């Protein structure tokens, strides 16, 4: 699953140290609160399934056939785990992200048209404007090192807030952003009580102070939903307009204010950070491998000819898409998924009992030696022919009926912003400032992605330029 002639001794970008010896439950929980990926056994990158017991029975599944069974063939037998629901329900209720069964299905059907290719393309100008503003902010740095993670968080939050609350003059973007950051910082760490599956009404010490952040998030969203109901329909609807007009094609049910708010918060919380992470890791990798950066820039410049990327350009930027796909392989934002078996089953000839946890370590799956050649290396040419990639070996957006509903939106936004940035700047790494991959709720670059962004004169762009090496 990689290009022929790929050199085994090619430098390796930053990665997570995985477990190579047995750990007790206290060490596991302490480590998980710091970086949940560091509790993954190294065996998960070399075997199809790894099983154990740490308080309760668990299985880590990295087998495409087994994942097809869990995520598509028998999806109702493997609902999202109690741990996942305990972490997220206080903020997003029973939105489609964590709802199950019929309650999930009607919400999914009602929301699916919101993310149709036509509606997503109509939101492209918002993404292009955010790309322009990101260029202006980096130009103001005058070549001094900048944290690309913070820059991309700003850019993608502008996108998600503008496509969600486009006509709400009273919407306080900064207040919503602070509330989201506060909630994630205070609640998104595993508690021992989560691990053992205790109900939500049992207090988690680390989350006792998240109430104000939650109230602020929900209050801002409720006000926006109620205000929008009285506004005339616009010529080009945003996400909230589309959600308000949506209904389940089978039951004709529409979302009430609480359901709209919970799904809106799901899109806002998940939609901006995951895309910002993808962009941040992609920029890190472009600085890590200047030849890849140069090739992506040449492609983008040939298409854009000095202008900002648009939704219509995305299909003309296949190598840019490959770079993004490879960034998502190495650093998937949702790097660890978790399901609970509802009944006895068999996976990879392994006995699965009802109530067992079936974890899907996407980070390990994407680096499994049984599925990928030289899996820790950065090689966008792996994705030159997507038909060679097993669908259930690559899960940056999940798979099956519960695949991420906003995947097309996220990919369009990422291509537009990355292509625009690469035609405006040459990115180089800062010696000694490598990011550390740490997963709490998502796979973040701890310490930031510090790069130097050197302005390129687009009118005199030279495709044969010698790109600088990292650290210079």
Secondary structure, DSSP 8 states (H G I E B T S, - for coil): ---TT--TTS--------B-S---HHHHHHHHHH-GGGGSBGGGGTSSEEEEESSSEEEEE--HHHHHIIIIITGGGEEE-HHHHHHHHHHHTT-TTT--HHHHHHHHHHHHGGG-HHHHHHTHHHHHHHHHHHHHHHHHTTT--EEHHHHHHHHHHHHHHHHHSTT-TT--HHHHHHHHHHHHHHH-S--HHHHTT--TTS--GGGTT-HHHHHHHHHHHHHHHHHHHTS---SS--HHHHHHH---TTT-----HHHHHHHHHHHHHHHHHHHHHHHHHHHHHHHH-HHHHHHHHHHHHHHHTTS---GGGGGG-HHHHHHHHHHHHHT-SS--EEEEESS-EEETTEEE-TT-EEEE-HHHHTT-TTTSTTTTS--GGGGSSGGGS-GGG--TT--GGGS-TTHHHHHHHHHHHHHHHHHHEEEEE-TT---EEEESSSEEEET--EEEEEE--GGG--TT-----TT-
